């Protein structure tokens, strides 16, 4: 096995995508335990990446992206990387890695700019693949000694999601020892099809108050769309826009379960090992076969049908027709 001093994992997109890329760091740590692992990402994913024990350094792409061209190259050279793995293809990053002289630059054949910026290409088409996103990410390491495929059980052991902040006392006091503490994260900022406010409201009605402590979370932009939930259910805890990402991660880890559509918090919940319950549409490539949470305690709800009718509609009737009573029955079985 050759020696590499430093790896760069480049994934400059959303939180859920980043969580499903953390096993790449875990596998690199297994294959090259003495090497340094650097994660190049967007600043709002920093707290997710810093919670991974396998990542030695986070580099904020936004701080490099707008520098003068020569300064960008200098920043990349200063990292001292032997290898860059382009998990999320970005032409600007790929060009910089080449100009900086990174010796091994790994990308996929289906991005035209990788043909003249990368010197190690893997034939991989995510759109047409039957593999899960996390499995596809790991395939990029086959040129570094990895197997061709990893099971969900193996991937679960590669997260290394152990370096979370300590949960502050105020948030910790909200969690009830005599109840099942469940987080409901109804919105997705447009990253996935949504189950709908009415369904989440129906679910809350079906979870006995004496057994469940319910927390609703989201970004500040979710306050207005979700105000009806709080008017209908004054007993639930409103944490929308009131908690930092680092503390949200710590809060998720201390809760008993989280339910959401295909969003970052759902994947965080799976990575921490709590009950992660996903609601998905049966639309390729948005279906759980590609984007389900991976962890020790996960379950997804999706209609057993092939759906193309909702492909071009954000208001997906397939996901909205998933029965709240069925979901509630499953959650009650966990308490």
C-alpha positions as CSV (number, residue, x, y, z in Angstrom):
1,X,0.0,0.0,0.0
2,X,1.5,3.4,-1.0
3,X,1.9,6.1,1.6
4,X,0.0,9.4,1.3
5,X,0.6,12.3,3.6
6,X,-2.7,14.2,3.1
7,X,-6.1,13.5,1.5
8,X,-8.7,16.2,0.5
9,X,-12.3,15.1,0.4
10,X,-14.2,17.7,-1.6
11,X,-17.9,17.9,-1.0
12,X,-19.3,21.4,-1.2
13,X,-23.0,20.9,-1.1
14,X,-25.8,20.2,1.5
15,X,-25.7,18.8,5.0
16,X,-27.3,15.5,4.2
17,X,-24.9,14.9,1.3
18,X,-22.0,15.7,3.7
19,X,-23.2,13.2,6.3
20,X,-23.3,10.5,3.7
21,X,-19.7,11.4,2.7
22,X,-18.3,11.1,6.2
23,X,-17.9,7.3,5.7
24,X,-15.3,8.2,3.0
25,X,-13.2,9.8,5.8
26,X,-13.8,6.7,7.9
27,X,-12.7,4.3,5.2
28,X,-9.6,6.4,4.5
29,X,-8.8,6.3,8.2
30,X,-9.0,2.5,8.0
31,X,-6.9,2.2,4.9
32,X,-4.3,4.9,5.8
33,X,-4.4,5.4,9.6
34,X,-1.3,7.7,9.6
35,X,-2.5,10.1,6.9
36,X,-4.1,13.5,7.4
37,X,-7.7,13.8,6.2
38,X,-8.9,17.3,5.1
39,X,-12.5,18.0,4.3
40,X,-13.2,20.9,1.8
41,X,-16.8,22.0,2.4
42,X,-19.2,25.0,2.7
43,X,-19.2,26.9,5.9
44,X,-22.7,25.9,7.0
45,X,-21.7,22.2,7.0
46,X,-18.6,22.9,9.2
47,X,-20.2,21.7,12.5
48,X,-21.3,18.4,10.8
49,X,-17.8,17.8,9.5
50,X,-16.1,18.8,12.8
51,X,-18.2,16.2,14.6
52,X,-16.5,13.4,12.7
53,X,-13.5,11.9,14.5
54,X,-11.9,10.9,11.2
55,X,-11.5,14.4,9.8
56,X,-8.4,16.2,10.9
57,X,-9.1,19.6,9.4
58,X,-12.0,21.5,7.8
59,X,-11.3,24.0,5.0
60,X,-14.0,26.6,4.1
61,X,-14.4,26.6,0.4
62,X,-16.1,30.0,0.5
63,X,-12.9,31.6,1.9
64,X,-10.9,30.3,-1.1
65,X,-13.5,30.6,-3.9
66,X,-13.5,34.4,-4.2
67,X,-9.7,35.0,-3.8
68,X,-7.6,36.2,-6.7
69,X,-6.7,33.3,-9.0
70,X,-3.1,33.0,-7.9
71,X,-4.0,33.1,-4.2
72,X,-6.5,30.3,-4.7
73,X,-3.7,28.1,-6.1
74,X,-1.5,29.1,-3.2
75,X,-4.1,28.1,-0.7
76,X,-4.5,24.7,-2.3
77,X,-0.7,24.2,-2.4
78,X,-0.5,25.1,1.3
79,X,-2.7,22.2,2.1
80,X,0.0,19.9,1.0
81,X,-2.3,17.2,-0.3
82,X,-1.1,14.1,-2.3
83,X,-4.7,13.1,-3.2
84,X,-8.0,14.9,-3.8
85,X,-11.3,13.0,-4.1
86,X,-13.9,15.0,-5.9
87,X,-17.0,13.5,-4.3
88,X,-19.1,16.5,-5.4
89,X,-17.9,17.6,-8.8
90,X,-17.0,21.2,-9.1
91,X,-15.1,22.5,-12.1
92,X,-13.4,25.4,-10.3
93,X,-12.1,23.1,-7.6
94,X,-11.0,20.5,-10.1
95,X,-9.0,23.1,-12.0
96,X,-7.4,24.4,-8.8
97,X,-6.4,20.9,-7.7
98,X,-4.6,20.4,-11.1
99,X,-2.9,23.9,-11.0
100,X,-1.8,23.3,-7.4
101,X,0.0,20.1,-8.6
102,X,-1.9,17.6,-6.4
103,X,-0.5,14.3,-7.7
104,X,-3.5,12.1,-7.6
105,X,-6.8,13.7,-8.6
106,X,-9.8,11.3,-8.5
107,X,-13.1,12.0,-10.3
108,X,-15.8,10.3,-12.3
109,X,-15.9,9.8,-16.1
110,X,-19.4,11.3,-16.4
111,X,-18.2,14.9,-15.8
112,X,-16.5,16.3,-18.9
113,X,-14.2,18.6,-17.0
114,X,-12.7,15.6,-15.0
115,X,-11.2,14.3,-18.3
116,X,-8.8,17.3,-18.4
117,X,-8.5,18.0,-14.6
118,X,-8.3,14.5,-13.0
119,X,-5.7,11.8,-13.7
120,X,-7.6,9.0,-12.0
121,X,-11.1,8.4,-13.4
122,X,-13.7,6.0,-12.2
123,X,-16.7,5.1,-14.4
124,X,-19.6,6.1,-12.3
125,X,-23.0,7.5,-13.1
126,X,-25.0,8.4,-10.0
127,X,-28.2,9.2,-11.9
128,X,-28.5,5.8,-13.4
129,X,-27.1,3.8,-10.5
130,X,-29.1,1.4,-8.3
131,X,-26.6,1.9,-5.4
132,X,-27.2,4.2,-2.4
133,X,-25.5,7.6,-2.3
134,X,-23.1,6.5,0.5
135,X,-22.1,3.4,-1.5
136,X,-21.4,5.5,-4.6
137,X,-19.2,7.8,-2.5
138,X,-17.1,4.9,-1.3
139,X,-16.6,3.6,-4.9
140,X,-14.4,6.6,-5.5
141,X,-11.9,5.0,-3.1
142,X,-11.5,1.8,-5.2
143,X,-8.3,3.2,-6.7
144,X,-6.9,3.6,-3.2
145,X,-7.5,0.0,-2.1
146,X,-11.2,0.0,-1.2
147,X,-13.6,-2.8,-2.0
148,X,-16.1,-2.3,-4.9
149,X,-19.0,-2.3,-2.5
150,X,-19.8,-1.8,1.2
151,X,-22.9,-2.9,3.0
152,X,-25.1,-0.6,5.1
153,X,-23.8,-2.2,8.2
154,X,-20.2,-1.5,7.2
155,X,-21.1,2.1,6.3
156,X,-22.7,2.6,9.7
157,X,-19.4,1.8,11.4
158,X,-17.5,4.4,9.3
159,X,-19.3,7.6,10.3
160,X,-17.1,8.4,13.3
161,X,-19.8,10.8,14.5
162,X,-18.4,11.2,18.0
163,X,-16.9,14.7,18.4
164,X,-20.2,16.6,19.1
165,X,-20.5,19.6,21.3
166,X,-21.7,19.1,24.8
167,X,-25.4,19.8,24.9
168,X,-26.1,23.0,27.0
169,X,-28.1,22.7,30.2
170,X,-31.1,24.7,28.9
171,X,-31.6,22.3,26.0
172,X,-30.8,19.2,28.0
173,X,-33.5,20.2,30.5
174,X,-36.2,20.0,27.8
175,X,-35.6,16.3,27.3
176,X,-37.9,14.2,29.5
177,X,-36.5,11.1,31.1
178,X,-40.0,9.5,31.5
179,X,-41.1,10.1,27.9
180,X,-40.0,9.3,24.4
181,X,-38.4,12.4,23.1
182,X,-39.1,12.8,19.4
183,X,-38.0,15.5,17.0
184,X,-40.2,16.4,14.1
185,X,-38.5,18.2,11.2
186,X,-41.3,18.9,8.7
187,X,-39.6,21.1,6.1
188,X,-36.7,20.5,3.7
189,X,-35.8,23.9,2.2
190,X,-36.8,22.4,-1.2
191,X,-34.2,19.6,-1.1
192,X,-36.9,16.9,-1.1
193,X,-40.6,16.2,-1.5
194,X,-42.5,17.0,1.7
195,X,-45.1,15.0,3.6
196,X,-47.1,18.2,4.4
197,X,-48.1,20.1,7.5
198,X,-51.5,18.3,7.7
199,X,-49.9,14.9,7.9
200,X,-47.4,16.0,10.6
201,X,-50.3,17.5,12.5
202,X,-52.3,14.3,12.2
203,X,-49.2,12.4,13.5
204,X,-48.9,14.6,16.5
205,X,-52.6,13.9,17.4
206,X,-51.8,10.2,17.3
207,X,-48.9,10.3,19.8
208,X,-50.1,10.3,23.4
209,X,-49.0,13.4,25.3
210,X,-48.2,11.3,28.4
211,X,-45.7,9.1,26.5
212,X,-44.2,11.5,24.0
213,X,-42.3,14.8,24.3
214,X,-42.4,16.4,20.9
215,X,-40.0,19.0,19.5
216,X,-40.5,20.7,16.1
217,X,-37.3,22.0,14.5
218,X,-36.4,23.9,11.3
219,X,-34.7,27.0,9.9
220,X,-36.0,30.6,10.6
221,X,-37.7,30.5,7.2
222,X,-39.9,27.6,8.4
223,X,-41.6,29.7,11.2
224,X,-44.3,31.1,9.0
225,X,-45.2,27.9,7.1
226,X,-45.4,25.9,10.4
227,X,-47.2,28.4,12.6
228,X,-50.4,26.4,12.1
229,X,-48.9,23.3,13.8
230,X,-48.2,25.3,16.9
231,X,-51.7,26.8,17.0
232,X,-53.2,23.3,16.7
233,X,-50.8,21.7,19.2
234,X,-49.7,24.2,21.9
235,X,-48.1,21.5,24.0
236,X,-45.2,20.8,21.6
237,X,-41.8,22.5,21.9
238,X,-40.9,25.0,19.2
239,X,-37.2,25.0,18.5
240,X,-37.4,26.5,15.0
241,X,-34.5,29.0,14.5
242,X,-33.6,28.8,18.2
243,X,-30.6,26.5,18.1
244,X,-27.2,26.4,16.4
245,X,-26.3,23.6,14.2
246,X,-23.7,22.3,16.6
247,X,-26.2,22.3,19.5
248,X,-28.8,20.8,17.2
249,X,-26.5,17.9,16.4
250,X,-25.9,17.4,20.2
251,X,-29.7,17.6,20.8
252,X,-30.5,15.0,18.2
253,X,-27.9,12.6,19.7
254,X,-29.6,12.9,23.1
255,X,-33.2,12.5,21.8
256,X,-34.9,9.1,21.2
257,X,-36.0,9.7,17.6
258,X,-36.4,12.0,14.7
259,X,-38.9,12.0,11.8
260,X,-38.4,13.9,8.6
261,X,-38.4,13.7,4.9
262,X,-35.0,13.3,3.0
263,X,-33.2,16.1,4.8
264,X,-29.9,16.7,6.6
265,X,-31.3,16.2,10.2
266,X,-32.6,12.8,9.2
267,X,-29.1,11.7,8.2
268,X,-27.6,13.2,11.3
269,X,-30.1,11.2,13.4
270,X,-29.1,8.0,11.6
271,X,-25.4,8.7,12.1
272,X,-25.8,9.3,15.8
273,X,-27.6,6.0,16.2
274,X,-31.0,7.2,17.4
275,X,-34.3,6.2,15.7
276,X,-34.3,7.9,12.3
277,X,-37.7,7.7,10.6
278,X,-37.9,8.9,7.0
279,X,-40.8,9.7,4.7
280,X,-39.9,9.3,1.0
281,X,-41.5,9.5,-2.5
282,X,-41.3,6.5,-4.9
283,X,-39.6,8.7,-7.5
284,X,-36.2,7.9,-9.0
285,X,-33.6,9.1,-7.9
286,X,-35.3,10.6,-4.9
287,X,-36.4,7.3,-3.5
288,X,-35.0,5.6,-0.3
289,X,-32.9,3.2,-2.4
290,X,-30.6,6.1,-3.2
291,X,-31.2,8.5,-0.2
292,X,-32.4,6.5,2.8
293,X,-30.8,7.2,6.2
294,X,-28.1,4.6,7.1
295,X,-27.7,3.7,10.7
296,X,-28.4,1.2,13.5
297,X,-32.0,2.3,14.0
298,X,-33.6,3.5,10.8
299,X,-37.0,3.0,9.1
300,X,-38.5,4.5,6.0
301,X,-42.0,4.9,4.7
302,X,-42.6,4.9,1.0
303,X,-45.5,3.8,-1.2
304,X,-44.8,0.5,-3.0
305,X,-45.4,1.8,-6.5
306,X,-43.5,3.3,-9.4
307,X,-44.4,7.0,-9.7
308,X,-43.6,9.4,-12.5
309,X,-46.8,11.5,-12.2
310,X,-45.3,13.7,-9.5
311,X,-41.8,14.0,-11.0
312,X,-42.3,17.6,-12.1
313,X,-44.4,18.6,-9.1
314,X,-43.1,19.7,-5.7
315,X,-46.5,18.8,-4.2
316,X,-46.1,15.1,-4.5
317,X,-49.3,13.2,-4.0
318,X,-47.5,9.9,-3.5
319,X,-45.6,11.0,-0.4
320,X,-48.6,12.9,1.0
321,X,-50.7,9.8,0.8
322,X,-48.5,7.9,3.2
323,X,-50.9,7.2,6.2
324,X,-50.2,9.1,9.4
325,X,-51.8,6.4,11.4
326,X,-49.3,3.8,10.0
327,X,-46.4,6.1,10.9
328,X,-47.7,6.8,14.3
329,X,-48.2,3.1,15.0
330,X,-44.5,2.5,14.3
331,X,-43.4,5.3,16.5
332,X,-45.6,4.2,19.4
333,X,-44.0,0.8,19.1
334,X,-40.6,2.4,19.9
335,X,-41.7,4.0,23.1
